[in-house]
Amino acid sequence: MRTYSVSLKQWVKILSLVSAKYNVFAPLLRQDFPDYELLSDDNVDLITFNKTKPTTPLKAFFFPIKENVVKEQKNKKRVIVGIPSCDLSALNLLDKIFLDEDFLDTYYKEKRDNTILIGSDCYEIDNNCHCTSYGVNPYPEKNCDISYSLIDHKITLQVHTKKGEKFLSEFSTELIEIDGIPIGIEEKRQKIIEELKLQNKELPDTEETRKMLLKEGSVIWKKYAKDCVSCGACAVICPSCHCFLLIDKANFEKVKNWDACQYPAFERVAGDEDPLEKIYNRLKNRYLCKFVHKPDMFGEIACTGCGRCIDACIGKINKNELIIEACK
C-alpha cells in the first residue's frame, strides 16, 4: 500500500481540478450536520475533514431511493470523498447481494464501476457510534480506492487499489511518497478506538447478540415496540438495509423504490396473510435480519455500528439499550 503526503491547500486544489472532469461529492457542514454535496468552486472550502459520519449513508449513491430500471442511464464518472469506515464496511454485504453473478443488478454495478471511493478516518465520534463493537475500526481498511487523514495541515493519502493509484497520478504531480502512516495519525486512531470501547463497554459483541436474539421471547420486543411508529427511518437511513419494491408504471416502466421492514404490510401476501402484522414482530424481525439471517445467508453482519438508526428514530428507540437489556 503506497502512502503519500500533500498539503491541505494542495489537496483542496486537486479536488477542484477533479470536479471539472468528475462529479465530486464531499461532506460539507451545514447547521452542525455534515452531509454529502456536489462540489463546486463556491463550496469547496466548506469540506469537513475527519469528522463523524455524514447524514446520508453511502448506499444512496449506488442504490438510489427511486430508480427507473428500464431506462438507459448515463452515469458521469464521480468521486465520493470522506466516506467513514462504517459505510465502507456495509459494501461487504451490498456487493454480495447486488453483484451476485446469478442475480446481477447492472445498474448497481455500473455505478460502482464509475465511482472512485475515498475514505476518511474518524477523529470524533457521536453518542451512538459503536463500530468497534462489531469489528469495524474507525478508519478505512477496505472497499475504498484511497483513504485520507488530516493532521497538522497535511493530508496523508493511502492508496488501496490500482484504480486509486491511477486516479491520483492523473491529477497530481505534487504528491510526496512517504514511508508508512505518521505516528500522529496512529495515535489519533488508537485514541478514537479507546473512546469507542469505553462508550460501548456494556454493548455485547455480534455473537452474544445473535445468541440473545435466537432465544429471546416477546417481552423485550413488545416493550420497545410501544414507541415504534412504523416510519421506517431506521431502515432507510441504515447503510446496509437494501429492501426495495419493484413498481409497474405506465408505458411499461418499472421503478425500484426503497422499502422498509418496519412498514405495515411489509410481508403481507395473498389472502391478506401477514406474518409480521404486529409491530413487535416487525421490530424483532429487523434485528434477526441484522444479526442472524444475513450472517447465515451471506456471511456478513448487517450492522456496522454507525448509530444512524438510533439518531433517526422518531420513537427514540435505542438499539443498543435494547440489546444490552435483552442480554442481561
N, C-alpha and C positions, 0 to 999 in steps of 0.2 A: 504493500500500500504506500503510494507516494504522498508526501506531505509538502505543502507549500506555505509560504508566508507572504502577505501583501498588506499594505496599509489600508485602514478602513476607508480613507478617502479614495484610494485607487479602486477598492472593491465596489464602492458605490458607483464610481465612474464606469467600471466594467459592466455592472448591471444596466446602466443607462445605455451603453452600446448594444448590449444584448437585446434590449427592448425594441430596438429598431428592426430586428430580424425575427424575434420570438415574441409571443405573448408571455410576459413575465408577471407572475403573481408572487407577492410577498406580504408578510404580516405587517400591517400598519396599525398604529394605536389611535383609536377613536373613542373618546369618553371612557378612558381607562380599560377598554377591551380591545385586545389585538385580534385582527381578523384579516384574511387574505383580500387584497385588492389588486387590480391590474395596475402595474407600474407605469408611470409617465414622468415626464420632466417636472411636472407640478407636485408630485408627491414622493419622489424617490428619497428625499431627505427625511421622510417620516417612517422609514423602515425601523422596526424594532429588532434588536439582536439578542438572542439567547434568553428571551422572556419565556413565560409559561405558554401553554398551548393556545393556538388560535381558536376562536369560537367554532368555526366551520371545520368539520372533520375532512381529512384528505379524500375520503371515498367519494365526495361530491364531485370531484374533478373527473373521475373515471366512471362513476355510476350516478348520473345526474338525477335530480329529483323527478324530472319528467323528460322523456326522450322518445321521439318518434322513430321506431326501429324499422320502418320500411322506406324511409327517405335516405338518399345518399348523403353522407356527411362529409364535409370538407373541413378537416381539423388542422388549423395552423399549428405549427410546432410551438411548444410552450415550455417554460421553465417555472417550476414551483420552488420557491426559496423559503427557508426557515421552518421546515417540517419537523415536528417533535418525534421522538423515538416511539411514543405510544401509537401514533398514526402510522408510522412506517411498519411497525410490527403487525398492525392489522392487515397489511397486504399479504402476510403469510397465508391467511385464510381466504381473503378475497381472490387472490390469484389462483388458489387451488380450485375455487368454485367457478370463477368466470373464464379461466384459461384451461379448464379441463378439455382434453382433446375430443372427448365424446360429446361434450355439450358446450363447445366454444362460443363465447359471446364476442363476436367480431368487432362490435362497437367498443367494448371494454378494451380489447386487445389493441385496437388502433390508437386509442387514447393513451394507453400505457407506452406503446412503441414511440409515440410522438412527444413524449414528455421527459424532460430532464428533472430529476428529483434531487434537491439539495437540502439535506437535513441540518438540524441545528441542535446543539447542546442546550439543555435547560439549566439556567443559572438561578432560577427561582421556581417555587412550587406554589400551587394553590392549596387551599384547605382540603380539597377532595382528591388530590393527586395520590395515586398508590401503585405506580407502575412496578416498582421493585418487588411488591408483594407477589406479583405474577411473573417474575423472571425477566422483566424488561428494565434495562438500565436507562437513566435519564440522558442518554446521549446516543446518537445514531451508530449502529453497528452493522446494519444490513438493510436491504431493499432501497438503497439510495445510490445515486451515481457519485455524489460529492457530499461532504458534510463540512460544517464550519464552526469555529468557536472564536469569539472576540475577547481579547484581553489586552489591556494597555494600548488601545487604539490600533492593534494589529489583528488581522484576520488570519487564522490558521485554517487551511483547507486540506482535507484528507480526500484522496481520490479512491473510490471504491470499485469503479468499473472502467472498462475501456471507453465506454460511451462518455463517461465523465472526463476522462483524460483528453479525449478528442475535443470535447466542448471547451475545456479550459485553454487548450492550445490554439483554438480558433479565435479567442477573444483577448488573450493577454500574453504579452511578451515580458511583463514586468514581475512575474511571479518568481520568488526565490525559493528554491527547493531546500528543505531543512531535514534534519535527521530526527524523526520522531516528534511526538507531541511535547510542547513546552511543559515544564514542571508546574507552572501556574495553572494550566488547564487541568492537568491531572488532579491537582489539589482541589480545584473547584468541583470537579466531578465527584470526588470522594466526599466532599462536604455535603453535596446535594443528596447523595446516596444515604449518608448517615441521617440527614434530616428526614428523608422519606421513611427510613426504617423506624425512627423514633416516633414520627407522626402516626404510623400504622402498625405499631408494635403489637396491638391486640388483634389485628386482622389475620385470619387463618390463610395459609397458602392454598394453592389450587387443589391439591389432593385432599386436604382436610375439608375444604369447601364442598368438593364432589361427594365425599362420604356423607356429609350432613344432608345434602340435597336428596340423596338416594334413600335416606331413612326418615327424613322429616315428614310429619303428617300434614295436617291442615291448619293447626293453631297459628303458627307464625305467619302464614300467608293470609289468613283471614284478618289477623291483627293489622298488618301493614296495608292490605288491600282496601281497608276502610277509607284510606286517604287517597286512593288512586281514582283519577277522573277519566281514565282511558283516553288520554290525549295523544299518547304515542310519542311524546317528546323524548323519552328515554331511548327509544329505538332509532328514531330518525337522526338524533344527534350522535349516536354511537358510531365509532369509526369502523366497526366490523359487522354491524347489522346490515343485511342485504336483501331482505324480503321485498318482493315487488308484485304488482298486478300487471297483467297484460290486457289492455282495454281496447276493444274493437271500436273504431270510429268510422265516420262516413268516408266514402271513397277508398275503402279497403285499407285505411290507415290503422296501424297498431301502435299504441302508446304504452311504453313501460313506465310505471309510476310507483314510487316508493309506497310500501305497505308497512304496517307495524303490528306485531303480535299482541299489543295491548288494545287495539281497536276492537269494538264489539263486532261479532260475526267474522272474526279473522279466520276461524276454522269451520264456519258453517258450510254444510254440504247439502246435497239433495235430500228432500224430505224434511228440511228445516232442522236437521240434527246438528248439534254444536257441542263437541266435547269440551270446549273452552268457553262456554256461555257465562260461567261465573267469573267475576273479576279476579278472585283469588286464585283460580285455576290458571288464568292467563298470566298472572304475576309469577306463579311457580314455574310455569312452562318457559317463561323468559329466562329464568335462572338455570333451569335444566338445559336449555339450549346452549347457554354460555359455557357451562362447566361440565356437562355430561354428553349431550348429543353431538356437539361439534367436535370435541376431542375424540369421541368414538368413531365418527364418520370421516374426519379429515386429519386427525392427529394434531389439531390446533385448538387451544382455548380461544373462546370468542370474546374475551375481555382483556384489554391491555392496560387497565388501571388508569385511564385518563381522567375519570371522575366526571365526565360531562353529563352522564345520566343523572347524577346527584344534583349537579348545578342546574339542570333544566327542569327538574321535576316540579310541577305545579303543586302537587300534594306534599312536597317536602319529604318524600320517602328517601331515606338514606340507605343505599345498597349495602354499604359497609357496616352500618349499625345493625341491619337485618341479619347479615351473615355472622357477625360477632355474637349477637344474641342467640341465634339458632345453634351455634357451635358450642355454647356453654354447657 
